[in-house]
């Protein structure tokens, strides 16, 4: 991640453009305000103000543009976020749990659970979710027999 050459060129062009504009405006303003000042002093003060204000205006404009872009970007609804989270979680569960795994291996992956002898139940719901996600893991004498979402 970085800034490419055309972007750097654009920033330099904007800095030079705004710098020239600010220099010209402050020179006009300072001539009116400082009637008895020399031309050299007016040019020096104009250059300093252009040097200081140009980057502030250019980078401030970029920051404002980025802030507005972020605010207007579409966001997922809570339901979409919940659905996407559960879909990703189901993919991970299918990858992690394999028929024949021992109960110790499953507890190692998910932690302790509300349990009976042959069934582990895990509440994998999001804290504020409308719909609960309960995972039921069933064991037999050979190990993991089945796992499914309780509805």
N, C-alpha and C positions, 0 to 999 in steps of 0.2 A: 504494500500500500504506500503510495506516495503521490507526488504531484508531477505530472508529465510536462514536457517542454512547452506545448501550446498553452497550457494553463499558466505556467510561469511567464510566458510571453504576454499573455493577456493581463496578468497582474502588473507587470512592469509597465505596459502601455497605459493601464488605468492610473497607476501611480504618477506617471509622467503627465498624463492629461490633466488629472486633478491638481497635480503640483503646479502646472503652468496656470491653470485657472485660478487657483488660490493665490499664487504669486501676483497675478495681474489684479485680482480683486483687492488684495491687501495693500498693494502698491497704490491703487487709486484711493482707497480709504485712508491710508496713512498720510498721503499727500494733503488730504482735506483736514485731517485731525492735527497733524504736526506741520503747521504752516512754516515754521522757521527752521525745520530740520533739513539737513543736506540730502542730496539725491542718493549719496552712498549709504547714508544711515537708513533711508526709506527702503532701498533695495535690500540691505542686509536684514532688516526686520521682516520684509516680505519673504525673503528666502527662508528664514528661520520658521516663520509661520507656515509656509508651504511644506517645509520638511517635516514639521510636526503634524499638521492637519491632514495631509494627503493620505498617509497610511491609516490614520484613524477613520477617515471617511470611507476608504476602499474596504478595509477589513471589517469595519462596522456594517457596511452595506452587505458584505458577504455573510456576516453573522446573522443579520436580520433576515436575509433571504433564506438561509438554512433553517432558522427558527420558524419562519412562516411555512416552509416546505414540510418540516416535521409535524407541525400542528395540523396541516391539512391532509396529511397522509392517511389513507384508509386504515382503520383498525379492525381487528377481528372482534366479533361480538363474543360475549362470555360463553354462549352455547357453542360457537365455532371453536373457540380456544379449548373448551372442555372436550369436544368431540375429537379434535386433533391430538390432544394430549392422550386420551384413552386409546386412539388408534396406534400411536407410537408406542405406548405402553404394551398393548397387546402384541405388537411385533416383537418387542424386546422379550416378553414373557415366552412367546413361541420359540425364540432363539435360545433362551436360557434353560427352559425346562424341557427335559427329554424323558420319555417313558423309560422306566427302569432306574431312575435316579433314586438314591437313598433319601430317607427322611432328613438325615443330618445335612446332606448337600442342599436340600430345598430350604431348610432352616438357615443354613449358611448364606443363601442368596437373599431370603426375604425376612429373616429374623424370626423370633418366637411368635406364635399365633394362638388364637383361641382354638383349642384343639380337642379332638376326641382321639381315640386310638388310631383310626385309619383316615381321618379327614382333618386337614388344616384349612382354616378360613382366614383370609387376609383382607382387611379393609384398605384398599388402595385408592380411595376416593380423594378428589381434590377437596380442600377444606371448605370452600364455599359452594361446592357443586350441588346442583339441583338433583342430579341423578347419582346414586351411589354406585361404586365399583367394588364389588365383593368377589374375590378370587377364591374358588373352592378347589383344593388340591387333594386328590384321593389316592391312597396307597393300598397296596395289597402285599402279600408275602414277598413278592419279587422286587418291590420298590414302588416308584411312582407309576400309578395306573392311569390317571386322567387328571386334567385340570380344565376348569371352565369358569366363566363369569356367571355369578348368580344374579338373577334379575328380580 
